[in-house]
């Protein structure tokens, strides 16, 4: 399923347009009450997002861009501040807070990062799930530690093409634009700690797309069926098993059980999509 994360404050109009484009969840930053950060989500924005049919996944990020940021004490502090923010928003206890490691962390940095997440868990005091954002190597080190997070969000950045097998969220493109706002693009799994949670119910339809050139046509198809959209490369077997009817826009082949909508060029692919919608 497709998601975004962004630092833009979302209005009801923007949130509704994202929903219509096939987005099911948005990642937004905490910090409105305790820090006054301009990038942070307020109760008003939260209501606008959720009233538009979107889920939200919540992020704590201060300045985690060098190894020097990370320590047990910093984790306790960040966890405590995130706890205050979550209580302020009224988040359910099943929600995750994703704490970020936003740089190319080296193996020599991992001990400090693990200590930080130990502190985060203590700072949250068991009230909410601990999520971690970072590269393939960061998530692997955390998973193997005594302080493994509850949820994982990998960025493709600094990951050398490797995909962490335990991902709940996968960020596959940075610094792009969708519905007129600057966003990063993500795929998201069920039970990833969102609010409200994305639960693994059987969907009537699911739309896949092969590449960037196919995204807009796939989004039109997904809007027609009012269903999620995900890039084919990230469609897991569990996701494919969760939909009754599936289409893939673009590409030379599609997974078993998925109807391929593709032609010799973009116009032929568009015609196949229009046929599926019933407009040709």
N, C-alpha and C positions, 0 to 999 in steps of 0.2 A: 504494500500500500504506500501511497505517496504522502510525504510530509514536507514541511519546510521548517527552518529556524531563522529568526530575524531579530533585529534590534529596533524595528519600526513598531510604533504603537498602532494597533489594528482597530479600525472602526468597524461598525456593523457592515457597512458597504463593502469594505475590503475583505472582511472575513467571509461574507456571502459569496463574493467573486472567487475567492480561493476554493471554497466548497464546490462551486459550480465547475471549477477547473479540475476537480478530482482530488483535491487535497483533503485528507481526513484528520490531520493533526498539525498543530503549529508549536514550535519550541519558542518559549519566551522566558525572559530573564527575571529573576527575583531581585529585590533590593529597593522597592518603592517606599516601603515604610521605614526601614532602618538606615538606608543610605541616600535615598532621594535621587537615585540614578535615573537619567532621562530615558535609558533603554528599558526600564523596568515595567512590569505589568502591574496595573492597579485593579482593584475590584471592578471598576467600571469597564475596563478593557476585557477582563475575564468574562464578564457577563455578555459583552458583545460577541466574543469568540464563541462561547458555548451556545448562545442563543442562535447563532448562525449554523449550528449543527456540527461544529468542529470540536475535537478534543484538544487539550493542551498538555505538552510536557514541559516541565519546569526546570530551569537552569540556574545554578549559582556560579557566577564568574566575576571575580574581582580583578586580579592581575597575575594569573598563573602562567606566565610566559617565560620564566627562567627557573632553573633548579633551586635558586635561592629562596623562592616563594614558599617552598614546600617543607613543612615540619609538622610534628604532632600538634603543637600548640596552635599553629595556623589552622589546622583541620578542625580542632575543637572550636575555635572562634568562628570559622565559616559555617560549621554545622549549627552552632547556636544561633547565628544570625538567620540562616535559612529556616530554622525551626520557627523563629519569630515571624518570618514572612509567611510561612505556610499556615501558621495559626491565624494570622491576620486575614489571609485570603479565605480561610475556612476549608482548607483542603482535606479530603478524607485520608485516613491513615494508610491506605493502600497505595497512595501516590508516591512516586519516586522524585528525588531531587538529583539532577545530574550535575556533578561537580567536575570542572574541566581541567585538563592538562593541555594547554593550548600552545604547544611548541614541539619541536623535534627532540623529544627527551632521549637521552643516551642511556646505555646500560648502567653507567655510573650514577645516574640520577634516580634510579628505581627505588633504592632504599628510602630516600627522603619522600618520594611520592607514596610509597606504601605506608610510611609513618603518618603522612598527611591523612590518608583515608582511614587509618585507625582512629585518628582524632575526629574526623568527620562523623564516624559512626558514634563515637562517644558524645559529640556535640548534638547530634540529632536525638540521642537518648532513646532510640528504639521507636520514635514516634512516626517516622516516615522511612521509606526505602532509600537505600544509598545507590545512586547511579554514578557511573564514571564515563567521562568523555575523553578520548585520546586516540593515539595511533595504535596500530596493531601490536607493537611491542609493549606499550603501556598497558593495554588491556590484558595481554597475556601475562605480564608480570603481576598484575593485581589479582587475576584469577588464580594464580599459583600461590598467592600469599595467604597468610592467616587472616587477612582482612578483606577477603574477596567481596566486591560490591554485589548488590542484588540485581542490578540492571547494567547493561553495557551499551554504549553508544560510540561506535568507531567512526573516525574520520578517515577518508581515503588519503588525506595529506600525511606525509611522512611514513606511509605504510608500504611503499614500494610494490604496490599492486596486490598485496596480501589482504585477504578478508578474514576477519576473526570469526570463528565458527559460532561463538556465543552471542552474536550481536542481537540486541533488541531494536536498535536503530542504526542505520548506516548512512553516513553523510557522504554523498558521492559527487557533489559539485558545489564549489564555493562561488560567491560573488557573481550571481546572476540576477535576472529580473523576472518576476512573475506578477502578473496583474498590477504592474506599475510600481512595485516596491522591490527593494534590494533584499534578496534572500539567499540562503544556502538550501540545496535540495537534499532530501533524505528519503530513504525507504524505512518503513516502520513495521514491526511485527505486532501481533496480538499480545496482550498482557505485558506491555512495555512500561507500565507505571504511569500511564496517561490519566488525565482527569477530564471527562469520565473515561474509564478504561475501555480500550478497544478489545472486545471479547470475541473469541473465536467461533462465532455463529456462522452457519452456512449462508453464503451470499447467493443471490439470484444470478448476478453477473460480475465478471472481473475482466478488465481490459489491460493487456500488456502492450508495450511498445518496444521496438527494437533499438532505435537510436534517436538522437536529438531531432533529426529531421522529421521523425514520425510523431513527435510528442504532441503537437497541436492537433493533428488529426485524431490521435488516440484520445486526447482530452475532450474533443467534440463527441466522440463515441461514448466516452464515460459519462459525459453530461447527459446524453440522450438516455442512457440506461440508469443514471443516478447511482453510479457504482464506483468503487476504488479503481485507481490506475497505478501501475508499477512497471518499472523497466524490466524487460524480460530476463536480463542477466541476473536479476536479484529476486526472481520469483522462486521461492523455495517449494519443495514438494508439499509441505504443510499448507502453504498458501494456495497452491493449485488444487489441493484437496478440499478447500473451503468454499468453492464456488460451483454452481451448477452449470453455468454457461460461460465460456471464456473465449475471448478474441485476442489475437496479437496483430498489431498494426506494424507492417514492415518486417524485413528480414527474409531469409531464404527458407527457413523452416521454423516450426513452432513445436512446443512440447506436446506430448500425447494428450489428446482430449481438448486441445486449443485450436480454434478455427483461425487459420492464417488469412489475413487481409493484406495482400501485397501484390504489386504488379511490376512491370518492367521499368516504370519510372514513377515519380510522385503523383502524376495525374492518374495513372492506372490504379495506384494505391488509394487515392482519394475516391475514385469510382467504386472500388470494393467496399470502402467504408460507407459510402452513401447507400449502396445496396443493402448493407447490413442494417443501416438505420431505417431503410424503407423509403428513401427519398430519390431513388433512381430506378 
